[in-house]
Amino acid sequence: SLASGNNRAIIREGIRQVMTSGEPYAVVLRESLCGEGQAIDEETIAFQIAPRIAAHGRLDEAMPGIRFLLSENLEEARELYKVLCEANETRKEIQRDLGESAIALARKALAEGRRGLAIHLEDGMSGVHGITASRITECFCLPTAMISPWMPDPEIVSMSFRSVEGLDIKKVLDDIAREHPEALTKHGGHPMAAGARALKNKVILFQNLFDQYVKAAAPWLTPQRLFKVDGELTREHLELSTYEQIRALAPYGRGFPAPQFRGAIVITEARMVGADPVHLSFRAQVHGRAVKGILFHAIEQAGQEPPFGVGQHVEGVFQLMDNVFRGEHRIELQCLGVIEAQS
């Protein structure tokens, strides 16, 4: 948890070492990820470095990631980093395909009135179902279990869980295991994430129990994202000096999230971007200033209607980003969610 000042100090020092170390792995990471004026920070680690290091282990075995971190020379580190990047692209393709199937099943479960979403993908892959569970939880704001075959034994399934604030998912599993020991063969985790295994022929039983126990533990749950904001988005927030003050408190993460602000913007340009594409890039007028922004995962799959377009007045929740281009810093907006969009 980054609520701990000690933890933040350790991470801050670790990031400093990655930015200054002569170790081959660190040099290669800087070569790949640090353009002009850019630095590795906690978001780089969470969204670019960690996924690459973990990718090979999700698909096969984890040693390429370990060997990369322990590389003895630049040639070895560069070659292993290439392997990790290729594995990460494969992981993303698999995750994209499984995610579409999982979202369809999640919508069906919602229509049935479920609040604990236990999604069984019979052709799923346990190496990526934790990431898929996170995506479902993010989409529907409900605790999610992704269930896939356990490779060593086709009669056993593996489960990954992601929870929402206020619901201890580990306690839910403890209660199920204590009162219905036939439903799980093993489980473990912490309040926000967990893992488990079960017999394949007990999947339907577990799906029903998961929904039942989630509803009992958190009757207030609804498939609607709630935001805690740190105030209104002002013109001052668009100044680099304000962003630098916010970054001075970094690193941010679980237990110590980056500030987010509620604000009103007018969209002047909008287009879908990304390999799929499912992300919405936009330009907007904010307090009389032209600002660029991005809404990640604006739609679930390519071809769907985005949540807002050119000419619309959008009220949403935003975080600040610093885009560095040719040495110039520009404050941009990451839209975390849309409250209302109207013409």
Phi, psi and chi 1 to 4 in degrees:
 res  aa     phi    psi   chi1   chi2   chi3   chi4
   1 SER       -  134.6  168.6      -      -      -
   2 LEU   -87.9    8.2  -65.2 -168.2      -      -
   3 ALA   -67.0  -21.4      -      -      -      -
   4 SER   -81.9  122.8  161.6      -      -      -
   5 GLY   -61.8  -33.9      -      -      -      -
   6 ASN   -63.8  -44.3  -74.5  -18.9      -      -
   7 ASN   -62.6  -41.1  -72.1   -8.4      -      -
   8 ARG   -64.7  -37.4  -66.2 -157.8  -56.9  -80.6
   9 ALA   -65.0  -40.9      -      -      -      -
  10 ILE   -64.2  -44.4  -69.5  168.3      -      -
  11 ILE   -66.1  -41.2  -67.5  169.0      -      -
  12 ARG   -59.2  -43.7 -166.8  178.6  -62.2  116.0
  13 GLU   -68.6  -38.3  172.7   59.4   18.2      -
  14 GLY   -61.9  -42.0      -      -      -      -
  15 ILE   -64.1  -41.0  -69.6  171.2      -      -
  16 ARG   -59.4  -40.7 -172.3 -164.2   67.7   78.2
  17 GLN   -67.1  -40.4  -70.1 -172.7   24.1      -
  18 VAL   -62.6  -34.9  172.8      -      -      -
  19 MET   -76.6  -16.8  -77.3  -62.5  -62.4      -
  20 THR  -121.4  -14.0   57.4      -      -      -
  21 SER   -67.7  146.3  171.9      -      -      -
  22 GLY   -90.6    1.2      -      -      -      -
  23 GLU   -57.4  138.8  -69.2  -71.5  -28.0      -
  24 PRO   -53.1  -42.0  -29.3   36.6      -      -
  25 TYR   -60.9  -41.1   85.9   89.6      -      -
  26 ALA   -68.8  -39.5      -      -      -      -
  27 VAL   -61.5  -43.6  173.2      -      -      -
  28 VAL   -67.3  -39.0  169.6      -      -      -
  29 LEU   -62.0  -41.5  -71.7  177.1      -      -
  30 ARG   -67.3  -40.3  -65.2 -163.1  -62.2  -88.7
  31 GLU   -57.9  -41.1  -73.5  176.6   -8.4      -
  32 SER   -81.1  -37.4  172.5      -      -      -
  33 LEU  -112.9  -12.3  -58.1  173.4      -      -
  34 CYS  -108.8   94.1  -66.5      -      -      -
  35 GLY   -78.3 -167.6      -      -      -      -
  36 GLU   -61.1  121.4 -175.9 -178.1   -1.0      -
  37 GLY    76.4    4.6      -      -      -      -
  38 GLN  -103.4  151.8  -65.7  175.5  -40.7      -
  39 ALA  -135.1  157.5      -      -      -      -
  40 ILE   -76.2  132.3  -71.1  171.0      -      -
  41 ASP  -136.0 -170.1   59.9   17.6      -      -
  42 GLU   -63.7  -31.3   69.3  -85.2   18.8      -
  43 GLU   -72.8  -36.3  -70.0 -159.9   -2.3      -
  44 THR   -59.8  -43.3  -41.9      -      -      -
  45 ILE   -64.8  -46.7  -67.1  171.4      -      -
  46 ALA   -68.7  -38.8      -      -      -      -
  47 PHE  -107.6  -12.1  -63.4  110.8      -      -
  48 GLN  -125.0  -47.7  -62.4 -169.3   61.1      -
  49 ILE   -78.4  -54.7  -63.0  174.8      -      -
  50 ALA   -58.7  -44.6      -      -      -      -
  51 PRO   -59.0  -37.1  -26.5   36.7      -      -
  52 ARG   -68.6  -44.7  -73.9  173.7  168.3   85.9
  53 ILE   -64.4  -34.4  -69.0  174.1      -      -
  54 ALA   -85.5  -17.3      -      -      -      -
  55 ALA   -58.4  -46.2      -      -      -      -
  56 HIS   -63.6  -37.2 -151.1  -78.0      -      -
  57 GLY   -67.5  -27.3      -      -      -      -
  58 ARG   -71.7  -28.5  -64.2 -174.7 -176.0  -78.5
  59 LEU   -96.9  -31.7  -55.9  176.1      -      -
  60 ASP  -148.2  -94.1 -173.8    5.5      -      -
  61 GLU  -133.7  156.3   49.9   92.0   20.4      -
  62 ALA   -89.2   -4.5      -      -      -      -
  63 MET   -63.1  -32.0  -75.6  -50.2  -62.6      -
  64 PRO   -57.6  -36.1  -29.8   37.5      -      -
  65 GLY   -66.4  -40.7      -      -      -      -
  66 ILE   -65.7  -46.2  -57.1  -61.5      -      -
  67 ARG   -62.8  -34.4  -69.5 -161.1  -63.5  -89.5
  68 PHE   -61.3  -47.4  168.1   68.7      -      -
  69 LEU   -65.0  -25.6  -66.1  173.0      -      -
  70 LEU  -103.4   12.9  -60.5  177.2      -      -
  71 SER   -53.5  141.5  -61.6      -      -      -
  72 GLU   -97.4  -13.2  -64.5 -176.5   -6.4      -
  73 ASN  -150.8  165.5   56.9   68.1      -      -
  74 LEU   -66.4  -37.0  -75.5  174.7      -      -
  75 GLU   -61.1  -45.8 -177.8 -179.1   -0.5      -
  76 GLU   -64.5  -43.5  179.4 -172.1   15.9      -
  77 ALA   -63.9  -42.2      -      -      -      -
  78 ARG   -65.3  -40.2  -72.6  176.4 -179.0  134.8
  79 GLU   -66.6  -42.6 -172.8   59.6   34.1      -
  80 LEU   -68.8  -36.0  -75.9  166.5      -      -
  81 TYR   -63.3  -38.4 -173.5   72.4      -      -
  82 LYS   -61.3  -43.4 -179.1 -179.7  176.7 -177.9
  83 VAL   -60.1  -43.8  169.5      -      -      -
  84 LEU   -65.6  -40.4  -64.3  178.4      -      -
  85 CYS   -64.8  -40.6  -71.1      -      -      -
  86 GLU   -64.3  -42.8  -69.9  170.7   -8.2      -
  87 ALA   -63.2  -36.5      -      -      -      -
  88 ASN   -66.8  -37.2 -165.5   46.2      -      -
  89 GLU   -65.3  -40.6  -70.5  -55.9  -49.6      -
  90 THR   -63.7  -43.3  -58.9      -      -      -
  91 ARG   -58.5  -42.7 -175.2  -88.6  -58.1  171.5
  92 LYS   -65.4  -37.8  -73.0 -166.3  -74.7 -172.1
  93 GLU   -64.5  -45.0  -69.6  174.9   10.1      -
  94 ILE   -63.3  -45.3  -65.6  170.3      -      -
  95 GLN   -61.7  -38.6 -178.7 -173.2  -27.8      -
  96 ARG   -62.0  -46.1 -172.2 -179.6  -53.2  124.8
  97 ASP   -65.9  -46.2  -67.3  -19.3      -      -
  98 LEU   -66.1  -35.9  -65.1 -178.7      -      -
  99 GLY   -62.0  -39.7      -      -      -      -
 100 GLU   -63.3  -43.1  -70.2  179.2    3.9      -
 101 SER   -65.5  -41.2  -60.4      -      -      -
 102 ALA   -65.6  -39.8      -      -      -      -
 103 ILE   -64.6  -40.3  -76.0  174.1      -      -
 104 ALA   -61.4  -43.3      -      -      -      -
 105 LEU   -68.7  -34.2  -69.7  172.4      -      -
 106 ALA   -65.4  -41.1      -      -      -      -
 107 ARG   -61.9  -40.2  -71.0 -161.6  176.7  -78.2
 108 LYS   -63.1  -43.3 -178.2 -179.7  177.2 -176.6
 109 ALA   -63.1  -39.9      -      -      -      -
 110 LEU   -62.0  -42.2  -82.8  173.1      -      -
 111 ALA   -63.1  -25.8      -      -      -      -
 112 GLU   -84.2   -0.9  -64.6  169.6   -8.4      -
 113 GLY    89.3   13.1      -      -      -      -
 114 ARG   -78.2  148.2  -67.3 -179.2 -177.9  -98.7
 115 ARG  -120.5  -17.3  -68.8  -63.0  177.9  -96.4
 116 GLY  -104.3  108.1      -      -      -      -
 117 LEU   -91.3  102.5  -55.1  178.7      -      -
 118 ALA  -105.4  102.2      -      -      -      -
 119 ILE  -100.8  118.5  -49.1  -59.9      -      -
 120 HIS  -101.6  114.9 -176.8 -158.3      -      -
 121 LEU  -107.0  105.4  -66.2  178.2      -      -
 122 GLU   -66.3  -24.0  -64.8 -167.1   25.2      -
 123 ASP  -108.0   22.2   59.2  -12.1      -      -
 124 GLY   -73.2  174.8      -      -      -      -
 125 MET  -129.5  118.1 -173.5  175.3 -172.7      -
 126 SER   -61.9  -25.1   58.4      -      -      -
 127 GLY   -67.1  -22.6      -      -      -      -
 128 VAL  -118.3   -0.1  -59.4      -      -      -
 129 HIS   -74.5  -18.1   66.7 -173.3      -      -
 130 GLY   -67.5  -41.7      -      -      -      -
 131 ILE   -65.2  -39.8  -56.8  172.8      -      -
 132 THR   -64.9  -39.2  -52.7      -      -      -
 133 ALA   -60.5  -40.5      -      -      -      -
 134 SER   -61.6  -41.1  -65.3      -      -      -
 135 ARG   -65.2  -41.1  179.4   75.8 -173.6  109.7
 136 ILE   -65.6  -43.5  -61.5  -63.0      -      -
 137 THR   -60.6  -41.4  -63.2      -      -      -
 138 GLU   -64.4  -39.4 -179.4 -177.1  -41.7      -
 139 CYS   -69.0  -44.3  -81.3      -      -      -
 140 PHE  -112.6   -2.8  -59.9  106.0      -      -
 141 CYS    58.7   34.6  -50.1      -      -      -
 142 LEU  -131.7  151.2  -66.3  172.1      -      -
 143 PRO   -62.4  138.6   20.6  -31.2      -      -
 144 THR  -130.4  139.7  -58.7      -      -      -
 145 ALA  -118.2  125.0      -      -      -      -
 146 MET  -101.8  127.9  -73.6  -58.2  -54.8      -
 147 ILE  -118.1  123.6  -52.9  170.6      -      -
 148 SER  -137.6  163.2  -57.2      -      -      -
 149 PRO   -60.6  143.0  -21.5   32.4      -      -
 150 TRP   -92.2  115.2 -171.5   52.8      -      -
 151 MET   -54.9  -40.1  -67.5  -53.4  165.4      -
 152 PRO   -65.9  -21.4  -23.6   34.9      -      -
 153 ASP  -148.9  112.0 -172.9  -19.1      -      -
 154 PRO   -65.2  -13.7   23.4  -32.9      -      -
 155 GLU   -89.4    1.7  -63.4  -53.6  -49.2      -
 156 ILE  -121.9  143.3  -65.2  177.3      -      -
 157 VAL  -112.0  151.2  -65.9      -      -      -
 158 SER  -106.6  144.2  172.4      -      -      -
 159 MET  -129.5  140.5  -52.8 -178.6 -171.4      -
 160 SER  -122.8  137.0  -79.5      -      -      -
 161 PHE  -121.2  142.8  -60.4   81.6      -      -
 162 ARG  -132.3  139.3  -63.8  -64.9 -177.3  -88.6
 163 SER  -114.3 -177.4 -167.2      -      -      -
 164 VAL  -120.6  162.6  -65.1      -      -      -
 165 GLU   -58.7  131.1 -173.0  174.7   -7.9      -
 166 GLY    99.5   -8.9      -      -      -      -
 167 LEU  -121.6  119.1  176.5   69.5      -      -
 168 ASP   -84.3  100.1 -174.4  -25.0      -      -
 169 ILE   -67.6  -32.1 -159.0   72.8      -      -
 170 LYS   -63.6  -40.7  170.5   63.5  161.8   52.1
 171 LYS   -66.1  -38.5 -175.8  176.9 -174.5  -54.2
 172 VAL   -57.9  -45.6  167.1      -      -      -
 173 LEU   -68.8  -37.8  -64.5  179.8      -      -
 174 ASP   -58.5  -45.0  -71.5  -17.9      -      -
 175 ASP   -64.9  -42.8  -68.2  -15.6      -      -
 176 ILE   -63.5  -45.7  -68.8  174.4      -      -
 177 ALA   -64.8  -35.9      -      -      -      -
 178 ARG   -71.5  -42.2 -176.7 -179.7   65.1 -105.3
 179 GLU   -92.6  -18.9  -62.7  172.4   18.3      -
 180 HIS  -138.5   70.7  -60.4  -86.5      -      -
 181 PRO   -60.3  -20.1   19.3  -30.9      -      -
 182 GLU   -74.1  -15.0   72.6  -79.7   12.3      -
 183 ALA   -79.6  -25.1      -      -      -      -
 184 LEU  -134.9  145.1  -66.6  170.9      -      -
 185 THR   -96.9  -27.4   57.9      -      -      -
 186 LYS  -164.4  157.2   65.3 -178.6  -60.0 -175.6
 187 HIS  -161.9  163.2   72.8  -79.4      -      -
 188 GLY  -174.6  168.4      -      -      -      -
 189 GLY   149.9 -154.0      -      -      -      -
 190 HIS  -142.0  179.6   56.6   76.7      -      -
 191 PRO   -56.1  -30.2  -30.2   37.4      -      -
 192 MET  -102.4  -15.6  -65.8  -59.0  -69.6      -
 193 ALA  -153.9  148.2      -      -      -      -
 194 ALA  -156.7  171.7      -      -      -      -
 195 GLY  -139.2  157.3      -      -      -      -
 196 ALA  -159.6  168.2      -      -      -      -
 197 ARG  -133.1  155.7  -71.0 -176.6 -161.5  150.3
 198 ALA  -154.3  162.5      -      -      -      -
 199 LEU   -70.1  141.8  -65.4  173.5      -      -
 200 LYS   -58.5  -36.1 -175.9  178.9  178.3 -178.5
 201 ASN   -77.1    2.1   61.4   10.4      -      -
 202 LYS  -109.0    8.7  -61.2  -63.8 -177.9 -176.6
 203 VAL   -62.1  -47.9  166.1      -      -      -
 204 ILE   -61.9  -41.6  -66.4  176.1      -      -
 205 LEU   -57.9  -47.4  169.2   65.4      -      -
 206 PHE   -64.9  -41.3  177.8   78.9      -      -
 207 GLN   -56.9  -43.6  -72.6  174.1  -47.5      -
 208 ASN   -67.7  -41.7  -67.3  -29.5      -      -
 209 LEU   -66.5  -40.4  -71.2  171.5      -      -
 210 PHE   -59.8  -47.2 -174.9   64.2      -      -
 211 ASP   -61.9  -43.2 -179.6   52.8      -      -
 212 GLN   -62.7  -45.8  173.3 -172.0  -29.4      -
 213 TYR   -75.2  -32.9  -82.5   70.5      -      -
 214 VAL   -63.8  -45.1  163.5      -      -      -
 215 LYS   -62.2  -37.7  -75.1  175.3  176.2  173.4
 216 ALA   -69.1  -37.6      -      -      -      -
 217 ALA   -78.4  -30.1      -      -      -      -
 218 ALA  -141.8   72.7      -      -      -      -
 219 PRO   -64.5  -13.3   21.1  -32.0      -      -
 220 TRP   -83.0   -5.4   42.4  -95.1      -      -
 221 LEU   -63.0  139.8  -83.3  175.4      -      -
 222 THR  -147.3  147.3  177.7      -      -      -
 223 PRO   -76.2   62.0   26.9  -33.8      -      -
 224 GLN  -143.0  124.2  179.4 -179.7    0.1      -
 225 ARG   -73.9  133.2 -171.9  170.8 -178.7 -175.7
 226 LEU  -109.8  139.2  -59.8  176.6      -      -
 227 PHE  -117.1  139.5  -67.7   96.0      -      -
 228 LYS  -102.1  117.5  -68.2 -177.9  177.7  179.1
 229 VAL  -108.1  156.8  -61.2      -      -      -
 230 ASP  -102.6   17.8  -64.0  -81.4      -      -
 231 GLY   128.7 -172.5      -      -      -      -
 232 GLU   -86.5  144.9  -66.1  -65.9  -40.7      -
 233 LEU   -72.6  119.3 -178.2   67.1      -      -
 234 THR  -114.2  170.8   67.6      -      -      -
 235 ARG   -61.6  -34.5 -172.6 -179.4  178.0   88.5
 236 GLU   -61.4  -31.9 -175.9 -177.6   19.9      -
 237 HIS   -65.6  -19.4  -71.0  128.0      -      -
 238 LEU   -86.8    2.3  -55.2  177.1      -      -
 239 GLU   -88.4  141.5  -58.9  -67.8  -19.9      -
 240 LEU   -60.4  -34.7 -178.1   60.7      -      -
 241 SER   -62.4  -37.4   58.0      -      -      -
 242 THR   -67.3  -43.3  -56.9      -      -      -
 243 TYR   -60.5  -41.4  177.9   81.2      -      -
 244 GLU   -63.7  -36.1  -70.2  172.6  -17.7      -
 245 GLN   -65.1  -40.2  -69.0  176.7   44.4      -
 246 ILE   -65.6  -44.1  -69.7  172.9      -      -
 247 ARG   -66.9  -23.3  -75.2  -56.6  -57.0  167.9
 248 ALA   -62.8  -20.6      -      -      -      -
 249 LEU   -91.4   -3.8  -60.1  175.3      -      -
 250 ALA   -64.7  159.9      -      -      -      -
 251 PRO   -84.1  151.5   30.1  -35.4      -      -
 252 TYR  -106.0  159.1  -64.7  102.9      -      -
 253 GLY   169.9 -158.2      -      -      -      -
 254 ARG   -60.0  126.8 -176.3  171.5   63.0   85.7
 255 GLY    89.8  -15.6      -      -      -      -
 256 PHE  -148.4   68.5 -168.7   70.4      -      -
 257 PRO   -73.0  153.7   27.7  -34.8      -      -
 258 ALA   -65.7  148.2      -      -      -      -
 259 PRO   -57.5  143.5  -23.2   33.0      -      -
 260 GLN  -134.7  145.6   46.2 -164.2   44.6      -
 261 PHE  -128.5  144.2  -53.6   97.6      -      -
 262 ARG   -89.7  133.8 -179.5  169.5 -179.5  159.5
 263 GLY  -155.9  167.1      -      -      -      -
 264 ALA  -116.9  131.6      -      -      -      -
 265 ILE  -134.5  160.3   64.6  176.8      -      -
 266 VAL  -118.0  122.6  179.9      -      -      -
 267 ILE   -79.7  126.1  -53.5  -59.5      -      -
 268 THR  -107.9  -26.2   56.3      -      -      -
 269 GLU  -145.1  149.2  -65.8  179.6   28.0      -
 270 ALA  -157.2  135.1      -      -      -      -
 271 ARG  -154.7  149.5   62.8 -172.1  179.1   93.1
 272 MET   -80.9  139.1  -57.6  -52.3  -60.4      -
 273 VAL  -135.3  170.7  -63.2      -      -      -
 274 GLY   105.1  168.0      -      -      -      -
 275 ALA   -64.6  -28.5      -      -      -      -
 276 ASP   -76.0  -50.2  -63.2  -22.6      -      -
 277 PRO   -96.0  138.9   30.4  -27.1      -      -
 278 VAL  -128.8   -0.5  -64.1      -      -      -
 279 HIS   -99.7  144.2  -47.8  -56.6      -      -
 280 LEU  -109.1  112.5 -179.2   58.2      -      -
 281 SER   -93.1  138.9  173.4      -      -      -
 282 PHE  -146.4  160.4   60.7   87.6      -      -
 283 ARG  -118.8  146.1  -68.9  179.1 -178.2  -90.3
 284 ALA  -149.2  160.6      -      -      -      -
 285 GLN   -96.9  125.0  -77.1  -70.2  -38.5      -
 286 VAL  -131.9  113.3 -172.1      -      -      -
 287 HIS    51.2   41.8  -63.0  -63.8      -      -
 288 GLY    80.1    6.1      -      -      -      -
 289 ARG  -116.4  145.9  -67.1 -176.9   58.8  168.2
 290 ALA   -86.0  126.5      -      -      -      -
 291 VAL  -135.8  140.9  179.4      -      -      -
 292 LYS   -89.9  157.2  -73.3 -175.2   65.7  177.2
 293 GLY  -159.1  173.6      -      -      -      -
 294 ILE  -144.4  140.9 -173.6   80.7      -      -
 295 LEU  -120.0  104.2  171.0   57.7      -      -
 296 PHE   -71.3  144.2  -68.0  113.3      -      -
 297 HIS    50.9   48.5  -61.5  -69.9      -      -
 298 ALA   -65.1  -31.7      -      -      -      -
 299 ILE  -129.0  161.8   55.6  177.1      -      -
 300 GLU   -80.2  -34.2  -66.4  167.7    7.1      -
 301 GLN  -151.1  154.8   55.3 -169.8   34.9      -
 302 ALA   -55.6  141.3      -      -      -      -
 303 GLY   101.2  -16.2      -      -      -      -
 304 GLN   -76.3  161.4  -67.4  179.0  -27.9      -
 305 GLU   -75.7  128.4 -168.6   71.9   19.1      -
 306 PRO   -70.4  162.0   23.8  -32.4      -      -
 307 PRO   -71.5  -17.4   23.1  -32.5      -      -
 308 PHE  -156.6  162.8   55.9   78.7      -      -
 309 GLY  -144.8 -172.9      -      -      -      -
 310 VAL   -60.3  135.6  174.7      -      -      -
 311 GLY    90.0  -10.3      -      -      -      -
 312 GLN   -85.3  148.3  -71.8 -166.1  -69.1      -
 313 HIS   -92.7  121.0  -65.4 -110.9      -      -
 314 VAL  -117.3  127.6  174.8      -      -      -
 315 GLU  -104.5  126.2 -174.2  174.9    3.5      -
 316 GLY  -152.3 -173.2      -      -      -      -
 317 VAL  -115.9  132.6  177.4      -      -      -
 318 PHE  -133.7  149.2  -56.4   92.9      -      -
 319 GLN  -115.6  156.9  -78.7 -175.4  -18.2      -
 320 LEU   -91.1  142.7  -54.0  178.2      -      -
 321 MET  -129.7  153.4  -56.3 -173.3  -58.1      -
 322 ASP  -113.7  112.5  177.6   22.6      -      -
 323 ASN   -99.2  121.5 -177.4   25.9      -      -
 324 VAL  -103.7  121.3 -176.4      -      -      -
 325 PHE  -136.5  118.4 -178.1   67.4      -      -
 326 ARG    52.9   41.2  -66.3  179.2  178.8  174.2
 327 GLY    81.2   -4.5      -      -      -      -
 328 GLU   -96.7  134.3 -104.9 -172.3   63.3      -
 329 HIS   -97.2  131.4  -66.6 -101.2      -      -
 330 ARG  -132.1  130.5  -69.1 -177.0  -57.4 -179.4
 331 ILE   -78.8  128.0  -60.5  -56.4      -      -
 332 GLU  -124.4  171.0  -60.6 -176.3   -4.6      -
 333 LEU  -114.3  135.7  -62.1  176.6      -      -
 334 GLN  -103.8  115.8 -179.7 -176.2  -13.8      -
 335 CYS   -79.8  120.0 -178.8      -      -      -
 336 LEU   -88.6  -24.0  -56.6  177.7      -      -
 337 GLY  -177.5  152.1      -      -      -      -
 338 VAL  -103.1  124.6  176.9      -      -      -
 339 ILE   -85.0  -45.7  -60.8  169.7      -      -
 340 GLU  -156.2  141.1 -174.8  179.9   16.9      -
 341 ALA  -134.1  125.8      -      -      -      -
 342 GLN  -145.6  155.6   56.4 -175.3   -5.8      -
 343 SER   -76.1      -  -59.1      -      -      -
